Amino acid sequence: MSIRQKLFHRFGSRKKDPNWPGLIEAYKAWLPVSESTPIITLKEGATPLLEAKAVSKRVGRNIKVFLKYDGLNPTGSFKDRGMTMAISKAKEAGCKAVICASTGNTSASAAAYARRGGMRAFVLIPDGYVAQGKLAQALIYGAEVLAIKGNFDEALEIVNEISNQYPITLVNSVNPFRLEGQKTAAFEIIDSLGNAPDWLCIPMGNAGNISAYWMGFQEYFKAGKSNKLPKMMGFQASGSAPLVNNTIIKNPETIATAIRIGNPVNREKAVNAKNKSNGSFLDVTDEEIIKAYKILGSEEGIFCEPASAASVAGLLKTKQDIPSNSKVVCVLTGNGLKDPDCALKNNEALFHSNLEPNMKTIAQVMGF
Ligand code: AN7
């Protein structure tokens, strides 16, 4: 192996490359695009894989935990990986408008990419259950927002029917191009570590992302880019755990509104990923999610949204099952700034207010 290749495996050569072209261009050979596909990109992908020392310490036994911080994508979530593909292919097909149902992140990403590609973006959301940052994004990106008196699963049924009857492209993860784009996150992890991790911990909602990662890991494995496949560990919130309990949840509830989904469309694909990888599905309570969310913020310096913290909560809950000396990657799917309400309500910071504006008072409050 040349020094350049070694460095590539150690650090991932493109991570800090200011000329990173976006993931379609970077992984063109692995994606269903051609010379005539108009590439609509915000230079998504190439997100950092960070070592998590505080989490590793909690897990113990020389198990090394890494965080794939996909909240650093252009609209702040992993959805951008799928959306650059879905929107580019929609544009290639001459489509003028797209539609999706969303708990928030898909709507933000669909809106950004569709508008960038000169298309209309219609988004159906469960009224009152979308985090503020995500709603702000959909609005500023120029989506046409349709808030329903119902949940995500009902919204998805409606957009499915509409896209069947009218000339509009569905960009939820039933759109196969979404998973194609999202599988590149698995490529990046292998490019960065030089091999697949032993475990992959990931939150599940509609279960598109876990299915996409599994596709990516398998493709790289078959091409000899890794010599193992990770165990796929999928985590859901206890009040919204249809995959863990192998059922449909009519009224899902959780603080992690991103994964407040009761009837995941990618159920079969996710179950296949779990079974083929000898993985497992498990639920974590809202309390466990918030605990992991706080650890990530205050000990790792990483602000993710509550749904993303489910991956770390799940890891901490199952740590006794991991063999010593393993490498684990937890996927942090979305940025914490998406849901400022949650952070304001759930933190242990000292917040002194109403202070007289002089040095003496401040020094005193500081404990000097
Ligand atoms: C931060 O935006 O379903 O299992 O409509 O926003 O692939 O569904 C979001 C899902 C995890 C679950 N983490 O991913 C939507 C939506 C975050 C998310 C998931 C979502 P999937």
Boltz pocket constraint, residues with backbone or C-beta under 6 A from the ligand:
constraints:
  - pocket:
      binder: B
      contacts: [[A, 77], [A, 101], [A, 102], [A, 103], [A, 104], [A, 105], [A, 106], [A, 107], [A, 173], [A, 203], [A, 204], [A, 205], [A, 206], [A, 207], [A, 208], [A, 209], [A, 210], [A, 258], [A, 259], [A, 305], [A, 307], [A, 308], [A, 333], [A, 334]]
      max_distance: 6.0
